[in-house]
């Protein structure tokens, strides 16, 4: 059973996912200051000191109310925190959750970091949280993010037109997903092979 008040640390040979808390502010600040374009497509940008403070506070509040579980991403190779990701829109009644708010410093994009994180999160979601569906959303114009989701085995479902406001105006959101049967029969093995 998943308890959002419990401390969960997820780990494999590549990464450790550590519950995000206010002590991680200084680890994340260099990305916030030096790589502001990481949040170009984000609905909750963390560029700049004030935005980062709000970003962390909101993530912690969402964990306390049980709707999200945010992590920082620690790279074992780099021996440093290199980004953040989370479960959100956790719906126990429907046995679903979304993955998102995912970003990594530019130096770590295109490496095994994302696949290692998603493997841990998918394994936890389907095998510990016992969800039946994991959903992913992104700005429909964010081709890098869409490619990353497809590369881990997500299936495209469609585009929600003008479904939310963003810092740059209205946004179209693409929806992708992985179902429990797909995790067991294909995606788990696919990710294991890619991480070898």
C-alpha positions in Angstrom: 0.0 0.0 0.0 1.3 3.5 -0.9 1.4 6.0 1.9 2.3 9.6 0.7 3.4 10.4 4.3 6.0 7.6 4.2 9.6 8.3 3.1 10.3 6.4 -0.1 13.8 6.4 -1.7 14.1 4.6 -5.0 17.4 3.4 -6.2 19.3 1.4 -8.9 22.9 1.4 -10.1 22.4 4.7 -12.0 20.3 7.0 -9.8 18.8 7.5 -6.4 15.4 9.2 -6.2 15.3 11.1 -2.9 12.1 12.8 -1.5 12.3 16.5 -2.3 12.5 18.8 0.7 13.6 22.4 1.5 17.1 21.3 2.2 17.6 20.6 -1.6 17.2 24.3 -2.4 21.0 24.9 -2.7 21.4 21.8 -4.9 18.8 22.9 -7.4 19.6 26.6 -7.4 22.5 26.5 -9.9 20.1 24.9 -12.5 17.4 27.5 -11.6 19.9 30.4 -12.1 22.1 29.1 -14.9 19.7 27.1 -17.0 16.4 29.0 -17.0 15.3 27.6 -20.3 14.7 24.2 -18.6 11.3 25.5 -17.7 10.3 27.0 -21.0 7.5 24.5 -21.3 6.7 24.2 -17.6 3.4 25.1 -16.1 5.2 25.7 -12.8 8.6 27.3 -13.7 11.5 27.1 -11.3 13.7 29.6 -13.0 15.2 32.2 -10.6 15.4 32.1 -6.8 11.8 33.1 -6.0 10.3 30.7 -8.5 12.4 27.9 -7.1 11.3 28.6 -3.6 7.6 28.5 -4.7 8.2 25.4 -6.8 9.7 23.5 -3.8 7.0 24.7 -1.4 4.2 23.7 -3.7 5.7 20.3 -4.3 6.0 19.7 -0.5 2.4 20.9 0.1 1.1 18.5 -2.6 3.0 15.6 -1.0 1.4 16.5 2.4 -2.1 16.5 1.0 -1.4 13.1 -0.8 -1.8 14.3 -4.4 1.9 14.1 -5.4 5.3 12.6 -4.4 8.2 14.7 -5.6 11.9 13.6 -5.8 15.3 15.0 -6.5 17.4 12.9 -8.9 20.9 12.0 -7.6 23.2 10.7 -10.3 25.6 8.1 -8.9 28.1 8.7 -11.8 28.1 12.5 -11.3 27.8 12.1 -7.5 25.4 15.1 -7.5 21.7 16.0 -7.7 21.0 16.6 -11.4 17.2 17.2 -11.6 13.8 16.5 -10.2 10.7 14.4 -11.1 7.5 13.3 -9.3 4.3 11.3 -9.2 1.3 13.7 -9.3 -2.4 13.6 -9.7 -2.3 10.4 -7.5 -5.8 8.9 -7.6 -6.1 5.9 -5.3 -9.8 5.3 -6.1 -9.1 5.0 -9.9 -5.6 3.4 -9.3 -3.9 5.9 -11.6 -1.1 8.5 -11.3 0.7 10.9 -13.6 4.5 11.3 -13.9 5.8 14.8 -14.6 7.5 17.9 -13.5 10.6 16.2 -14.8 13.7 18.0 -15.7 17.5 17.4 -15.7 20.4 19.7 -16.2 21.5 20.0 -19.8 24.6 18.0 -19.2 22.5 15.0 -18.1 19.9 15.1 -20.9 20.2 12.3 -23.4 22.0 10.0 -21.0 20.6 7.0 -19.2 19.4 9.2 -16.3 15.8 9.6 -17.6 15.4 5.9 -18.4 16.8 4.9 -15.0 14.4 7.2 -13.2 11.4 6.1 -15.2 12.2 2.4 -14.7 12.3 3.0 -10.9 9.1 5.0 -11.0 7.2 2.7 -13.2 8.2 -0.3 -11.1 7.1 1.4 -8.0 3.8 2.6 -9.5 2.8 -0.7 -10.9 4.3 -3.1 -8.4 4.0 -1.1 -5.1 1.3 1.5 -5.6 -0.7 -1.1 -7.6 -1.9 1.4 -10.2 -3.4 0.2 -13.5 -2.4 3.3 -15.6 0.4 5.8 -15.6 -0.3 9.0 -17.6 2.2 11.5 -19.0 1.4 15.0 -20.4 3.5 17.5 -22.1 3.2 20.7 -24.1 2.3 19.5 -27.6 5.2 21.5 -29.0 7.8 20.0 -26.7 9.3 17.5 -29.1 12.3 16.5 -26.8 9.9 15.5 -24.0 7.6 13.7 -26.3 10.5 11.7 -27.9 11.8 10.8 -24.4 8.3 9.5 -23.4 8.0 7.4 -26.6 11.5 6.0 -26.0 10.4 4.4 -22.7 7.4 2.7 -24.2 4.6 5.3 -23.8 1.6 5.2 -26.2 0.2 8.4 -27.6 -3.5 9.0 -26.8 -4.2 12.4 -28.3 -4.0 16.1 -27.8 -6.1 18.2 -25.4 -6.5 21.4 -27.2 -6.0 24.6 -25.2 -6.6 22.7 -22.0 -4.6 24.8 -19.6 -3.0 28.2 -19.2 0.8 28.5 -19.2 3.3 31.3 -18.6 3.2 31.9 -22.4 -0.6 31.7 -22.9 -2.9 28.8 -23.6 -1.4 25.4 -24.2 -2.2 22.2 -26.1 -1.2 19.2 -24.1 -0.3 15.8 -25.6 -1.4 12.8 -23.5 0.5 9.5 -23.4 0.2 6.5 -21.1 1.5 3.1 -20.1 -1.0 0.5 -18.8 -0.2 -2.2 -16.2 -0.3 -5.0 -18.9 2.1 -3.1 -21.1 4.5 -2.7 -18.2 4.4 -6.4 -17.4 4.5 -7.6 -21.0 6.8 -5.1 -22.8 7.9 -1.9 -21.2 9.7 -3.4 -18.2 11.8 -5.6 -20.4 12.4 -2.8 -22.9 13.8 -0.5 -20.2 15.9 -3.2 -18.6 17.6 -3.8 -22.0 18.2 -0.1 -22.5 19.8 0.2 -19.1 22.2 -2.7 -19.6 
